[in-house]
Amino acid sequence: MSYTKKVTNILADTFVNAGNSGNTADTAFGATSPTINEIGRLNRAQYSYPFFKFDISGVNNLSGITDAKLVIPVTRAFAYLSYSAISAKVYRWKNEWNENTLTYNSSDLANYNFNRIDDGNVGTIITGDESVGSLVKLDILNSLLAAIGEGQNILNFYIHSEFGETGNSWAGIETGTKENTDVNKRPYLEITYSNQIPLLNVSLPTDNQTLSEGTAYDIEGSATDADNGNVVTVKYKINNGTERAIASGVSDGSTPLSFAKALTYQNKRLWDGATDVTGVDLAENTAHTLHVWVEDDQGGVSTEEVRNFTVIWNRPPTISGANEDLGTIMAPPVRTYTVTDPEGNPFMITEKINGTVIRSFPGVTGQEETVTIPHDRWIRLDLDTPHELTVEATDDNGLTSTRTFTFVRTETHIEFMLDFDNPDVEVHFTLDGMPKRVLVKLERYLPPGSEIEFVRVTNNAMDAEPTWEDATAAVIAGRGHLFTNETKTAESWRINIWVSIAKGTATERVLLNGYGGAFD
């Protein structure tokens, strides 16, 4: 199916004339007689060169253009004596010009070969016998297609008259200009095409978005195609990547085709569900582009809509404070902290001592937490040795940040009890009958100034409140201790030992290499 479009928006028109003395005339007839434009060639080196500027922005939505003419309503025709007809041909003009000041010299028509573009339009014969009111049509197809292909919205051209049948051509026509009050006397463009280019409206995304981890990047809008029955497909691509379809449908000639595509920025790329639509990592601090357009099945392609965006690569959670050396300490350190994630991603917090997990739990953004070392782990830390207490925060993409507190543990006392978390210890010291006596031996080195501060023992260690008895003197003397307690509330009897050795003023290290003993 063919359509015809009429373009009447003349932005500027005029003509210049060269006289019969070596083309030296300097006349701008368009300025002095603005309602008349002349096309033709006069013998004795007299030339009339009409200039036109048409607004062609309205034809950018046409595809399948098969013909284009400059249609000239004839207001006067002239031919002299026996001179022959002329051939009028349209050339695009490179330079800018002003219709009120253009002259033969200023337009540099003497050097027209350097200033015009020959797109290969076909010339039209003008005999000078054309009747008033008739329409003379000049071919402009190639020039129009070239201008559209270059993205031009203005078709800037002039008409050059060539010799006709002999070297004595003297014929021409006059027509109206854009100032002529009779619109029927004004030239216009007549364009024949087979398909209208579909139109695109992109409502989302907005331009210049910044995408961080997990951010949605929505593409939404509508497309219309005035040609009933055309299959319309909306497409997009990221940068110069793979073209992908968003939506497709058959046009009824008027109803918009709505489309929506939800992309997600994650792991340095844009994803459509599980599909990687970028194929490569998107660089930070770089302008990236989304291109959206619509095509129909007749070869029509809309103007491309472009949206710029930048990305921020996923960042690990942020732990408040700074790494810290706590120096030499005698008590378990206590530090408060908060964790936030720059992208708002979920995260886990893990607290460790020397790489061993103390606790791990889901973090809450901005909530104050406290890290410390439980007593049973604290007393097992080597003395006079560097240790690391760490807080790790890991987001759901695996990025981790760490806060580290270093310290050296020192003590003025050695203190211990039996470890009933050890099954062997638990079984050995848990009894059916009541223990009456216990012998405790300490393998120790006590330098001058140090002492055994106390040794306490109990035979009802499973009770909620065990009865502790002082066995210090017996241990120092190397004797057994006789229990005075004869009661329990728990199911079984159990012996426990509680030892404390004070370093005092000793300058050497106190050593406790082990313990032994017996009970009955």
Steps between C-alpha positions, in 0.01 A plus 500: 500500500631847413449826683568860405616771735503869418769717664419871483721646771742721302752654739664721236485554121644749252693513173809677370568611146824534307509749214653488156849626581683194618256412772587811698152621587432529870125491529283344774159489341355316795569797721355763266203297374433251780180354353664377174756229446650433159634178353675492166795594287527803281726521197791744489628358834197596702414253774227472761586280800215434748588394856277312746508381860225255598429368849504121457481405867152368437616235256738325737217266595456374145661188361493343158528841327476422129464846346547863593428809291531875532163614368505848343169676422559703180400865530678606175696323225732653243684389189664731247533477123607157383714414797462151643381373840718466807559213747456588869675280758498512884831506690545515876689808615777474760511852637260711703328797332258779589206557268512877553870547426589216264663617175676332212837588643422420864363159404820433303304352214794566273663209693185294538680172441671549835188598693232269368438130557392294202280223642412375149152649471347487151464829313163629382441672168347848511383620160365843587165393356358381834154635569428722797365288782670185382741309726862437411655217701875473560661180630648534854487134612871439541559831676215436743620149582856625548388778735287259706786252513727772638246586769422839347173676576545760224533433128718782364521505118507708185392442136760515226388551141688315229500547123213327331498383139747764374740751643238769457260412780277780621206382703372504853212524743404710796327385816396640836711521814408423858394865533241469224154544650358238265615171652418320176784687333764383749729206417486189721650152531300194400628176653379152413565224752381149577526493879487740793781466753366391840515751784651436841435650842733394785371603843758304701782497583587861565831626372824496699404243762764351728456128561630328811485134594147363479354812336210445260539658156154514345436561131143612432311685230282451194534469123253588226488415131253677272503210251229251587628142501868576545683276745671733748796397717656712775872431548781613726872457552756605760791697357588321175392161627249245379163622372212355703124515459280651772156457344332425170148531360286568195400866451140596439615840374419696815524310831839539674696185581606529864825339608687442826825325582642478853877463507709466816855620559697232682859377504613781265246406230138554401277195518162409356412235754776243459613639163813714489409777255837679503737207456788695655558685825380861490784732599463744785526876442408449134190617312306201369208522259165332463370508141130439434327501162205345319496319166219383277502211255499738202844639573391799704729587791421774751737761631711346773443610859820509707533508879834540675582330829795423723561212741654455842654161557375313805679613814551298817310593817645780709601431860522805724822600670852403403742214553655535842795367702371459855847438640559267795181424689389285793125486438296398195466798263156648437433706186177637353444547127234548233481363145335652194496386138543772233254327267257395774574132443445240777815404687631256761722593794762254627711563810822299538795459733814392317287375211265291714135606489356642820157567349338565159164669439302704244590866529260791539603822330615760750428287808766519771665166574758399762790265444689341788669169591309253720679412824556134414679606179684787662671287762624262226684774310878481523667764710745752357396405144330725240132418439238630255137568579318562170159606378412398144199630306415313176223608262285256303732540201798373695685830556653524847644774716692435822565698816801372700598556861846370594620447856738307724350320796681517831390378842583548867327169571466155355151376563327185381223249563435159356355503147179297507444569130760227457310169515796317657522755780126490552490121530808475721389752761126411513426240771212298638638493854599798713871589473658537848857601416692660212872536434603786265855524362615796291799472269620852548793736502451794733783755480570721802217745563225270367266274700205266488221740581239229559392151411131428547328168456140377500332163493155624391604686183179407321290698749374844402707640787795269569662493844858619456755401768849649545770241427790745465700386801457133414624556143804701613577229755446226247217340698149395411196706600210348694158625381276634770194525273269200498199633306399556137191604308603369160457144380870412529811599687774679310844628598629834371823685568550877493861620506638857511874578495614861551809631321552761766836673474668222306705615203509154342213323333284284721449155350221254560574200280220277618320345791433157646369329810246252621173473685301246691 
